Amino acid sequence: MKSIYSLLIFLASAAPMFGATFSGTLPVMYINTAGGAVVDSKDTYVEATAYIDNLGLEGYESLGSAESPLPLLIKGRGNHTWEAFDKKPYRLKFNEKQSVFGRPANRHWVLLAHADDDLCFLRDEVGFHLSRMMEMKWTPAHMPVEVVLNGDYIGLYFITEKIKAAKTRVDINKQLDYATDPYEITGGWLVEIDNYWGLNQVKIWETENHIIRFVTKTPENRSEEQTNYLRDYATRINDAIHGDDKTSTEWSNYIDIDTLSRFYVMNEIIDNAAAFHGSCYIHKEIGTDTKWVFGPVWDFGNTLRRDNNQFIDVETETNVPKWIGEMRKFPWFEDRFKATWHWFYAEKYPSLFSHIDTFIGKIMKAAEADAERWPEYGCDDPLAAKAEFKRRVEAKVAFLLSQWGEGSVEGVMTDDVALSPRPVYDLMGRRVATVAAGAEISSLSLDRGIYVVGGKKVAIVK
């Protein structure tokens, strides 16, 4: 009897049963739940097995096989994407660590469906790519694969590294649940700023009308000491950001400004209206002098969906920005993110559209197969979607250029005297020096080159 059941499972995994079929241009992931159980919960895992067939395609590795599939657990994930669409996203938990397409081995992966993306899967792909272009420390891999679940072809998915505290992901010491030691609770934090109400959140009032909600991923379960530490720290940051003195640099003692400037600029480029208040991750390493770091990036479902002639902190009925609108009022932070923008626009932006072309070429046939499976929200014209996506990006970049400029060289600084203390940044947006009031700029120990002072590019010549 057992051998007959195994044969039935193998046959079910060998080919889709319900008409639409995979394109043959991407690897196929086969998932079979125990007894064909339906995956209909975000809370309860279902036992299953899975394997990936690379179909002999160059650049992809198979994982397991039909004869020797890998045991795992599967359940639903997401909020709006889980509730609103028949094409569901899933969370995968292998019994043992697995490397998928060459990525570092881990037990935890997700299958993103992107059923909400009417621009042919480009929103998250380009968002993740912008993060890499900005040279963020770690960006989740986002890899296309077609999926067959219990014999049913369910379309084009993206197997993606789950955000976790791990050496090869968010590289921080993992804070233990229910820790109470005053030093231990200073770090190993991985926290999501969320825009959904939920249990066990840490909440503070940003203003008298807006609440910021923090969901702790590490630790998952908190002691009273951990909760108080996070709430108190968030309150100090919030008070400093909303302070009346916009020349104060107090909140830069709490937040890594270099990473923040990159995180902010990339979210402006793709016009992510949910940035800073939904699916927004921050983390902090252990230590009394370590700072909160923005990132890694996640979820670009709300990008490029509105008039692009505005900044992402503009409040709308569905967009309630957190912190960034107030941060932008500090001139010293404006200098910093403009330096990042000038570097990105000159050095990185020219290659963005070629990546978009390559991506659409890679997934085109699979996107068309997905549209046949999900005609109500699939992408049956990838080239048209690509053209529209590019148009919207160009419109937002044109707006940013009108506000922040290209960062052309404004002058040559040799023995000019600074009238007030000003930070000096290199073209990657990193603070490299501060010139004191009354000091000669040439006195700084900087190599000859282009720097940013006061939001303008300058050439230092010695």
C-alpha positions as CSV (number, residue, x, y, z in Angstrom):
1,M,0.0,0.0,0.0
2,K,2.9,2.3,0.9
3,S,4.5,1.8,-2.5
4,I,1.3,2.6,-4.3
5,Y,0.9,5.9,-2.3
6,S,4.6,6.8,-3.2
7,L,3.9,6.2,-6.8
8,L,0.8,8.4,-6.8
9,I,2.8,11.2,-5.1
10,F,5.6,10.8,-7.7
11,L,3.1,11.0,-10.6
12,A,1.4,14.0,-9.1
13,S,4.7,15.8,-8.9
14,A,5.8,14.9,-12.4
15,A,3.4,17.1,-14.3
16,P,0.7,19.7,-13.5
17,M,-2.9,18.4,-13.4
18,F,-5.0,21.4,-14.0
19,G,-4.4,22.6,-17.6
20,A,-1.9,25.4,-17.3
21,T,1.7,24.3,-17.3
22,F,5.1,25.7,-16.6
23,S,7.1,27.4,-19.3
24,G,10.3,25.3,-19.2
25,T,12.4,28.4,-19.1
26,L,13.0,28.4,-15.3
27,P,13.6,25.7,-12.7
28,V,10.5,24.1,-11.3
29,M,9.9,23.5,-7.6
30,Y,7.6,20.6,-6.8
31,I,6.0,20.6,-3.3
32,N,3.8,17.8,-2.1
33,T,2.0,18.0,1.2
34,A,1.4,14.9,3.4
35,G,-1.8,13.3,2.2
36,G,-2.4,16.2,-0.2
37,A,-3.3,18.5,2.7
38,V,-4.4,22.0,1.8
39,V,-2.1,24.8,3.0
40,D,-4.8,27.2,4.3
41,S,-3.3,28.8,7.4
42,K,-0.6,31.3,8.3
43,D,-0.3,29.8,11.8
44,T,-0.1,26.1,11.3
45,Y,2.6,24.3,9.4
46,V,1.8,21.4,7.1
47,E,4.2,18.5,6.6
48,A,5.5,18.2,3.0
49,T,8.4,17.3,0.8
50,A,9.9,19.4,-2.0
51,Y,12.6,19.3,-4.7
52,I,13.7,21.7,-7.5
53,D,14.3,20.4,-11.0
54,N,16.7,22.8,-12.9
55,L,15.4,21.2,-16.2
56,G,19.0,21.3,-17.4
57,L,19.0,25.1,-17.5
58,E,22.4,26.7,-17.3
59,G,23.2,28.7,-14.1
60,Y,20.7,26.8,-11.9
61,E,21.3,23.9,-9.6
62,S,18.7,21.2,-8.8
63,L,17.8,20.5,-5.2
64,G,16.8,17.0,-4.2
65,S,14.9,14.9,-6.7
66,A,11.6,13.3,-7.4
67,E,12.9,10.0,-6.0
68,S,14.5,11.7,-3.0
69,P,12.6,14.9,-2.1
70,L,13.5,16.9,0.9
71,P,11.3,17.0,4.0
72,L,10.0,20.5,5.1
73,L,7.1,22.3,6.6
74,I,4.9,24.8,4.7
75,K,2.4,27.4,5.8
76,G,0.9,30.6,4.5
77,R,2.5,34.1,5.0
78,G,1.7,37.8,4.3
79,N,-1.1,40.1,5.2
80,H,-2.9,41.7,2.2
81,T,-1.3,39.2,-0.2
82,W,-2.6,36.2,1.8
83,E,-6.1,37.5,2.2
84,A,-6.8,39.1,-1.1
85,F,-5.5,36.7,-3.7
86,D,-6.0,33.0,-4.6
87,K,-2.4,32.8,-5.6
88,K,-0.9,32.6,-2.1
89,P,2.6,33.3,-0.7
90,Y,4.1,30.6,1.5
91,R,6.8,30.2,4.2
92,L,9.1,27.1,3.9
93,K,11.0,25.5,6.7
94,F,13.3,22.7,5.7
95,N,14.1,20.0,8.2
96,E,17.8,20.6,7.5
97,K,19.7,23.6,6.1
98,Q,19.5,23.8,2.3
99,S,21.4,26.0,-0.2
100,V,19.1,27.2,-3.0
101,F,20.7,28.2,-6.3
102,G,24.1,28.7,-4.5
103,R,22.8,30.9,-1.7
104,P,24.1,30.1,1.8
105,A,22.4,27.2,3.4
106,N,19.5,27.9,5.8
107,R,16.3,26.2,6.8
108,H,14.1,29.3,6.3
109,W,12.9,30.5,2.9
110,V,9.8,32.1,1.6
111,L,7.9,31.8,-1.7
112,L,6.7,35.2,-2.8
113,A,3.7,35.2,-5.2
114,H,3.6,38.9,-6.1
115,A,0.0,38.5,-7.2
116,D,-0.5,42.2,-6.3
117,D,2.1,43.4,-8.8
118,D,0.4,44.6,-11.9
119,L,3.8,45.6,-13.4
120,C,5.0,42.1,-14.1
121,F,6.9,41.2,-10.9
122,L,9.2,44.2,-11.3
123,R,8.4,46.1,-8.1
124,D,10.2,43.7,-5.6
125,E,12.8,42.7,-8.1
126,V,13.9,46.3,-8.7
127,G,13.6,47.2,-5.1
128,F,16.0,44.4,-4.1
129,H,18.3,45.3,-6.9
130,L,18.4,48.9,-5.8
131,S,19.4,47.8,-2.4
132,R,22.4,45.9,-3.9
133,M,23.2,48.9,-6.0
134,M,23.2,51.0,-2.9
135,E,25.7,48.5,-1.4
136,M,23.5,47.7,1.6
137,K,25.2,45.2,3.8
138,W,22.8,42.3,3.1
139,T,19.9,42.1,0.7
140,P,17.7,39.0,0.5
141,A,18.1,36.9,-2.7
142,H,15.0,37.0,-4.8
143,M,15.1,34.1,-7.3
144,P,12.4,33.2,-9.9
145,V,11.1,29.6,-9.9
146,E,7.9,28.0,-11.2
147,V,6.0,26.0,-8.6
148,V,3.8,22.9,-8.7
149,L,1.9,22.3,-5.5
150,N,0.3,18.8,-5.1
151,G,0.3,18.4,-8.9
152,D,-1.2,21.8,-9.5
153,Y,0.9,24.4,-11.4
154,I,0.5,27.5,-9.3
155,G,2.6,29.9,-11.4
156,L,5.7,32.0,-11.2
157,Y,7.1,32.5,-7.7
158,F,10.2,33.9,-6.2
159,I,12.1,31.8,-3.6
160,T,13.5,34.4,-1.3
161,E,15.8,34.4,1.7
162,K,13.7,35.0,4.9
163,I,14.9,37.9,7.0
164,K,16.6,36.4,10.0
165,A,19.3,37.0,12.5
166,A,22.0,34.7,11.1
167,K,25.7,34.9,10.1
168,T,24.9,34.9,6.4
169,R,21.8,37.1,6.7
170,V,21.3,39.8,9.3
171,D,24.7,39.4,10.9
172,I,24.0,40.2,14.6
173,N,24.3,38.3,17.8
174,K,20.9,36.7,18.3
175,Q,19.3,38.1,21.5
176,L,17.7,35.4,23.6
177,D,14.0,35.4,24.5
178,Y,13.2,36.7,27.9
179,A,16.7,38.1,28.6
180,T,17.0,40.4,31.5
181,D,20.7,41.2,31.8
182,P,21.2,45.0,31.2
183,Y,24.0,44.5,28.7
184,E,22.6,41.5,26.9
185,I,19.4,43.5,26.0
186,T,21.4,46.3,24.4
187,G,21.7,44.4,21.1
188,G,20.9,41.5,18.9
189,W,17.7,43.2,18.0
190,L,15.9,42.6,14.7
191,V,12.7,44.6,14.6
192,E,10.0,45.4,12.0
193,I,8.2,48.7,12.0
194,D,4.7,47.5,10.9
195,N,1.5,49.1,9.7
196,Y,-0.8,46.3,10.9
197,W,-2.2,46.0,14.3
198,G,-1.1,42.9,16.1
199,L,-0.5,41.3,19.5
200,N,2.7,41.7,21.4
201,Q,3.8,44.8,19.6
202,V,5.8,47.6,21.2
203,K,3.9,50.9,20.5
204,I,4.9,54.5,20.9
205,W,3.1,57.7,19.9
206,E,5.1,59.5,17.2
207,T,2.7,62.4,17.4
208,E,-0.6,62.9,19.1
209,N,-2.2,61.3,16.0
210,H,0.2,58.6,14.9
211,I,1.4,55.4,16.5
212,I,4.5,53.6,15.5
213,R,4.3,49.8,16.0
214,F,7.4,47.7,16.5
215,V,7.3,43.9,16.0
216,T,10.4,42.1,17.5
217,K,11.6,39.2,15.3
218,T,14.7,38.7,17.5
219,P,13.9,38.2,20.3
220,E,10.5,36.7,19.5
221,N,9.3,36.7,23.1
222,R,10.3,39.5,25.4
223,S,10.9,40.0,29.1
224,E,9.6,43.2,30.7
225,E,13.2,44.5,30.7
226,Q,13.4,43.9,26.9
227,T,10.1,45.6,26.2
228,N,11.0,48.6,28.4
229,Y,14.5,48.9,26.7
230,L,13.0,49.0,23.2
231,R,10.2,51.4,24.1
232,D,12.5,53.7,25.9
233,Y,15.1,53.7,23.1
234,A,12.4,54.3,20.4
235,T,11.0,57.2,22.5
236,R,14.4,58.8,22.8
237,I,14.8,58.6,19.0
238,N,11.4,59.9,18.5
239,D,11.8,62.9,20.8
240,A,15.1,63.8,19.2
241,I,13.7,63.6,15.7
242,H,10.7,65.7,16.6
243,G,12.7,68.3,18.6
244,D,12.4,72.0,17.7
245,D,16.2,72.4,17.1
246,K,16.8,71.2,13.6
247,T,20.5,71.8,13.9
248,S,20.7,69.2,16.7
249,T,22.6,66.0,15.8
250,E,21.3,64.1,18.8
251,W,19.4,61.4,16.9
252,S,22.5,60.6,14.9
253,N,23.9,59.1,18.1
254,Y,21.2,56.5,17.9
255,I,20.8,55.7,14.2
256,D,23.5,54.8,11.6
257,I,23.2,57.8,9.3
258,D,25.2,56.3,6.4
259,T,22.8,53.3,6.0
260,L,19.8,55.5,6.6
261,S,20.7,57.8,3.8
262,R,21.1,54.9,1.4
263,F,17.9,53.3,2.6
264,Y,16.0,56.6,2.2
265,V,17.3,57.5,-1.3
266,M,16.6,54.0,-2.8
267,N,13.0,54.1,-1.4
268,E,12.5,57.6,-3.0
269,I,13.8,56.4,-6.3
270,I,11.2,53.6,-6.5
271,D,8.6,55.8,-4.7
272,N,7.9,53.3,-1.9
273,A,4.9,54.9,-0.2
274,A,5.1,52.3,2.6
275,A,8.7,53.0,3.4
276,F,9.4,53.7,7.1
277,H,6.0,52.5,8.4
278,G,5.4,49.1,6.9
279,S,7.6,46.1,6.4
280,C,10.5,48.3,7.5
281,Y,13.3,46.4,9.2
282,I,15.8,47.9,11.6
283,H,18.5,46.1,13.7
284,K,21.0,46.7,16.4
285,E,24.1,44.9,17.5
286,I,24.9,44.3,21.2
287,G,26.7,47.2,22.9
288,T,26.0,50.4,24.7
289,D,27.5,52.4,21.9
290,T,26.1,50.6,18.8
291,K,23.4,52.2,16.7
292,W,20.2,51.2,15.0
293,V,20.7,50.3,11.4
294,F,17.9,50.6,8.8
295,G,17.5,47.4,6.6
296,P,17.4,44.9,5.2
297,V,14.8,45.9,2.6
298,W,11.5,44.0,2.2
299,D,8.2,44.3,0.4
300,F,7.9,46.9,-2.4
301,G,4.3,46.2,-3.2
302,N,3.3,49.9,-2.7
303,T,5.9,51.3,-5.0
304,L,5.2,53.5,-8.1
305,R,1.4,53.5,-7.6
306,R,0.7,57.3,-7.5
307,D,1.8,60.7,-8.8
308,N,5.6,60.7,-8.7
309,N,6.0,64.4,-8.3
310,Q,6.2,64.2,-4.5
311,F,8.4,62.8,-1.7
312,I,7.5,59.6,0.0
313,D,6.8,61.4,3.3
314,V,3.7,63.1,1.8
315,E,0.8,61.9,3.8
316,T,-2.3,60.5,2.0
317,E,-5.3,58.5,3.1
318,T,-3.4,55.3,2.8
319,N,0.1,56.5,3.6
320,V,1.0,57.7,7.1
321,P,4.8,58.2,7.1
322,K,6.9,57.6,10.1
323,W,10.0,59.6,11.1
324,I,11.4,60.2,7.6
325,G,9.4,63.4,7.0
326,E,10.7,64.9,10.2
327,M,14.3,63.6,9.5
328,R,14.4,65.4,6.2
329,K,13.9,68.8,8.0
330,F,17.5,68.5,9.5
331,P,19.9,70.4,7.1
332,W,22.8,68.1,8.1
333,F,20.8,65.0,7.1
334,E,19.7,66.7,3.9
335,D,23.4,67.2,3.1
336,R,24.0,63.5,3.7
337,F,21.2,62.0,1.6
338,K,21.9,64.5,-1.2
339,A,25.5,63.3,-1.3
340,T,24.2,59.7,-1.5
341,W,21.8,60.7,-4.3
342,H,24.5,62.5,-6.3
343,W,26.8,59.4,-6.0
344,F,24.0,57.0,-7.0
345,Y,22.8,59.1,-9.9
346,A,26.3,59.5,-11.4
347,E,27.7,56.1,-10.7
348,K,24.8,53.6,-10.5
349,Y,21.6,54.8,-12.1
350,P,22.8,54.4,-15.7
351,S,22.9,50.6,-15.3
352,L,19.4,50.2,-13.7
353,F,17.4,49.8,-16.9
354,S,19.7,47.2,-18.4
355,H,19.0,45.1,-15.3
356,I,15.2,45.5,-15.9
357,D,15.7,44.4,-19.5
358,T,17.6,41.3,-18.4
359,F,15.1,40.4,-15.7
360,I,12.1,40.6,-18.1
361,G,13.9,38.5,-20.7
362,K,14.6,35.9,-18.1
363,I,11.0,35.6,-16.8
364,M,9.0,36.5,-19.9
365,K,7.8,33.0,-20.8
366,A,7.2,32.1,-17.2
367,A,5.2,35.3,-16.7
368,E,3.0,34.4,-19.7
369,A,2.4,30.9,-18.2
370,D,1.6,32.5,-14.9
371,A,-1.0,34.7,-16.6
372,E,-2.6,31.7,-18.2
373,R,-2.9,30.2,-14.7
374,W,-4.1,33.4,-13.1
375,P,-5.7,35.4,-15.8
376,E,-7.4,37.8,-13.3
377,Y,-4.1,39.3,-12.2
378,G,-1.3,37.8,-14.2
379,C,1.0,39.6,-16.6
380,D,0.2,38.6,-20.2
381,D,2.2,41.5,-21.8
382,P,5.6,41.7,-20.1
383,L,7.0,44.1,-22.6
384,A,4.2,46.6,-22.0
385,A,4.6,46.3,-18.3
386,K,8.3,46.8,-18.6
387,A,7.8,50.0,-20.6
388,E,5.4,51.4,-18.1
389,F,7.6,50.6,-15.1
390,K,10.5,52.4,-16.8
391,R,8.3,55.4,-17.5
392,R,7.3,55.6,-13.8
393,V,10.9,55.3,-12.6
394,E,12.0,58.0,-15.1
395,A,9.2,60.3,-13.8
396,K,10.3,59.9,-10.2
397,V,14.0,60.4,-11.0
398,A,13.1,63.5,-13.0
399,F,11.3,64.8,-9.9
400,L,14.3,64.0,-7.7
401,L,16.6,65.8,-10.1
402,S,14.4,68.9,-10.0
403,Q,14.7,68.8,-6.2
404,W,18.2,67.6,-5.5
405,G,20.1,68.2,-8.8
406,E,22.8,66.1,-10.4
407,G,25.4,67.2,-8.0
408,S,27.7,68.9,-10.5
409,V,31.0,70.3,-9.2
410,E,30.4,73.8,-7.8
411,G,34.0,75.0,-7.2
412,V,37.6,74.2,-6.3
413,M,38.4,74.4,-2.7
414,T,42.1,75.0,-1.8
415,D,42.4,77.6,1.0
416,D,38.8,78.6,1.4
417,V,37.7,79.2,5.0
418,A,34.6,77.6,6.3
419,L,32.1,80.1,7.8
420,S,30.5,77.4,10.0
421,P,31.2,73.8,11.0
422,R,30.2,71.6,8.1
423,P,30.4,67.8,7.6
424,V,32.3,66.6,4.5
425,Y,31.2,63.5,2.6
426,D,32.8,61.3,0.0
427,L,30.8,60.4,-3.2
428,M,29.4,57.3,-1.5
429,G,27.7,59.4,1.1
430,R,30.1,58.5,3.9
431,R,31.1,61.2,6.4
432,V,34.9,61.5,6.1
433,A,35.6,64.8,8.0
434,T,34.2,67.9,9.6
435,V,35.6,71.3,8.8
436,A,35.5,73.6,11.7
437,A,34.3,77.2,11.6
438,G,37.2,79.5,10.7
439,A,39.4,76.6,9.5
440,E,40.9,76.3,6.0
441,I,39.4,73.4,4.1
442,S,42.8,72.6,2.7
443,S,43.9,71.7,6.3
444,L,41.8,68.6,6.2
445,S,43.7,65.3,5.8
446,L,41.8,64.3,2.7
447,D,43.1,62.9,-0.6
448,R,42.7,65.0,-3.7
449,G,39.3,64.4,-5.2
450,I,35.6,65.2,-5.3
451,Y,33.7,65.6,-2.0
452,V,30.3,67.0,-0.9
453,V,30.1,69.9,1.5
454,G,26.8,71.7,2.2
455,G,25.0,69.6,-0.3
456,K,27.3,70.6,-3.2
457,K,30.1,68.7,-4.9
458,V,33.5,70.4,-4.5
459,A,36.9,69.5,-5.8
460,I,39.7,69.5,-3.2
461,V,43.0,70.2,-5.0
462,K,46.4,70.1,-3.2
